[in-house]
Amino acid sequence: MSVDGYGLRTRAIDQDIRDLITQLKAKYALKNQLLPPTLDIHFIHDADFPYVQDGLKDIREWGRELAAIDSEAKRHYGGYLNKGSNLCRLPEEVQVKIMSMCLRNIDETLSGQENPTTKLLNSLLEDRLLITHICSPWRKLSSRTPSIWNEICLLWHPEAIEMFETRSGAQLLSVTLPQTRSTHFSPSEPILSSWTQFLTTNLPRIRHLDMEFFLASSRKTTPLVPLYQKLLVEVNEHPAPQLETFSLINSHQHPHIECTAAGLFYKHAPHLRKIHLEGCTSYKGFDPSEFESLVSLSIQATSANSFSKITDVKNILSHALRLIDFTFDGRGVDIQEYCEPLPLTEITKEIKLSNCVTITIHALFSDQIAFLFSAISFPSLRHLTINATHRPVLKDGFEIQFNIFSYLPTTFKAAFTDALDLAIELQDTRIAIETKTPTDYSLHFSEERSPEPRPLPWKRAWATHILSAPAQQLNIAPTHLKISATGNQATRLEIFSMVTWINILRTLPALTRITFDPTAPMPFPSLMVALTDPITVCPGLAYLHMTSRADRREKSELHELLRTRKTITLSTDTGRTATGSNSNS
């Protein structure tokens, strides 16, 4: 502080204050006001200091006003530029379509994932949020487009779920509750309660609902079981007037939770077309006829006591006469009941599923599958997948060999006369065959022999019985046979002898081409020896195709085959060829 020529005290000010005083002078000049004459750019008299304080306050307020005006101007200018872009000039419905193409479908993404990671689930949420960050017009448009927000994962943060619920408006919802890959995650009690509240509130407008009940594998005791039970009970006590697809998976198999399939949705889901049930503890009282639109039913009976008799499966089908697609997987259930199939001459099928096109059956005994096909008619069947297990069944002291093919629909069997390809796969204790027709009929059949020790002649007869069935029961006459093998070669060397191959190949006289892998664990030498008979075994055979080169120990049999059948052409994936007329190749 110092004294000037007028005897007034002054204060030295720094450069920042001097800049503000300059702005203050400019502001006063705009308002046609004069500053006190003693207000100097370098020194301020004490008497004038209140003017400076008020001025600085005005300058700061003025600065805030200018900043707000600048921000608003930039926003409007940015919006003006966006409106001029080719993207934002498109019709809104086209922009919405583009937005939808940028989003991964949650159901489709999770359907191929077993226990998806939390990272994947969060990325599906981020996809939708990022759409709002492209530009301000897209933010406004996406926020008022319900179809972008109608897919909800219940494992998202509750605030995100609430936002999606609000923004989806009156749009029908697709809701999923997957199991995460984490073995340490279990939902808390408040979260389970919030799920229950959300589902019961929104069930009238849910179109697709996928739920998987799970607990962390590390939890030995859980208070959540009653809450899971309450969630299922609450859902079942509410109608679902818009529901089209429903999946319920009980993955933790807790002994004290009853996950029943009976009475779903208060028996009122008029648009329900597809049901998938897995791990339900009971199917007693489950009546598919309650859902008049039901065309697809999939049951995975992983709970040991969910089915006790094969007739339970028959009873369910008797109440699902509109089905187009039926799947039953018995892995995990213990159905020991034996039901003898009705004699072919006495079959009068009272149950008829006229529209059923696709049937998939896993892990039932061959006699049980034969019983189902003897008791139920499937006149429209086009696609059949069967994975059966053989078990010894004695009648009058003799073992019965069931031929499932005998009980298949006549129209289905007749369609395979046009099949040109037949694939067989040899596993340790299982044999599989696969074929399809140009008219879109397909068959995949496999049977696993029972673990009981059996004599070698029985094993050979069993293999011949299965691999001869396509020709004998379906009248199939393929021109191409593909042979593959996995597992232990020694097991099959004794079963697939030269005689076994001859008996099988004689049922396929129209073969002109055989494809195989000579390095696979398959009985290669006995197959080559069987083919050396050109009169009774595949007389029209012209091509042998190997997917890899033969080992040295197998070249002698191959050389003998080419010497005997001089019209055969041998080829490999590498492009090498040889013919019987030049067997030294």
Phi, psi and omega in degrees: 000142181216177181244129180272190182293340178271358181082015179263144177285142179234162178236132176288139181236151183275180186295323181299317180293322179298321178295320180294323179294324176298316178295324180296316177300320180295320180294316179297323179297321179296327182270008181058035177247151180255139175282157175304138183297336181278357180281103184258159183286341183250329183227142179244127175286147180304324181292335181266355186298323176300326177298320181294317180298314177297321181295317178298321177298317178296319181297317180295317177298317178298320178298319179295321178296316179297320179297319179295317179296320180296316180297316180295321179296316179297320180297315180294323180292319176297318177297323178297317178295319179299319180296335179274351180287153180298326182294310185284348177276351177292155174302148185300323181295331177287320178298319178297321178297318178296318177302315182297325179291337178279349185257134174282135176292126186295315182297315181292323180293319183278339182296330178268007182246127173265113184057073183297154180283159176298327179298318179295317180298318179291327179293328176293326176289317181297326178308314184287324180288326180294333178302327183281355183255006182290307178197166184296321177298322179290327178297315180294315183295315182294325182293333179252023176246098186300329185295342179281339188246015187266005174252123187229132172255124184290351177273359174289170178297141181306325179293323177293318178299317180296320179295316179296319179301319181287311184291338180288347176060233179263009182294144176292142188259152169242115188241133179228144176231088182274167173267133179278164181285341182294131179273357183249002183260129169224145180294143177283167180298317178298323180293316178299320178295321179293324176299314180300315180296316181297314184293315182293328180287320188259359182306325178298342180238021176269127180265319180233130182225118176239121181231135173232119178275127183212158174224155176297136181294342181279351183272120179273326176234150182214129173276002185277342183304314177299327180289321173300316179300317180296319179302312181295318180297316180298317179297317182291341181269003179242135177291155179233078189294339182250359186293133180245324178227143182217131176230128179232118180237122176255094191271340186268346173051047178288134185296342185255007177253131179257106181255088186263151180266359184279145172068034182297136173054042177056028181058028180223094173213077190295339182256007183292116184256330189224129179233131172236122181237130182218127177082010177295140183280343181205140174245012178293127181087359178286119185235099180298339181293348177293342182247097190291345180260003186293123179234349181224124181228125178234126181234122172249105187273075181275347177274128191303324186254014183291329175229136178247340183223148177290338177292340174296321177294318178299319182294323177297315180294329180292344178252014181228056188287348180265003185299141171252329184226126180227132177229133175226124179242114184266010179293118182111338180262152183245088178254103181263353184302134175256123175239113182291129178301148178294142177302140183302329182281347184242011184288122171230091188285118180275337182258128183225116175260088190293334186257000186289118184255326186234129178230133176229124181229126179237144166061043167242158177288152183301322180292327179291320178293319177300322178298315181301316181286339177278339183260340185235138180261134177233073187293341183257011185300133179231330183230121185229128175233123181228126170241099188254164175236128179276138174223149181289128177235120183258139176219121184056035177085358181243145179281135181267133176255107184279136176248098183301326183300332181295335186261001179287156181302141182300318181295326178293314181294322182294334183292339187274005174295341179266358182293133183255342183236143175224127179244134176236142179234129182254119176246183186299309181234015184226144175235134182233144175230149181214136178205159177210163184244161175296342181265019174068047165248142181219149179219128171232115183231133174219149178222136178252131181282152183295154184287351181297141177297132181232150178293156183300318179301324179295316180299319180292320178294323179295315179296317179296321181299315182289314186281347175269345184300319181304318181284321185280327184256331181257356183056034180283140179227068185289155175258347182230127177242127178246127184243128175228162183208147175220156174100215188268117183292324184301326181298323185270340180301322181282331182281312185266076176280176178302319181295319179299314179296320179299316180297325180284311185291334178293338177278357182235063186290343184274000182299133173241348184213136175232130178245134181202167176248108184293343179269352178290157180287072181228158180286074184295310184301317182293329176293316180296319179296320180297327182281353181287352176267098185280355185269313185255346182244109176047065183297334182267009184297125183238338185225136168240125180241124179254132179281355174203169182282147181286150175287163182299322184292345182255355184290334181293317177295321179293319178297319179295322178296316180293328177290325183281319183248089188287350180268358182278137173253127180256132179224161178228168178295339180278355178098356179286141179226156175207156179232161179297332180288346177228063189293342178289350178294000000 
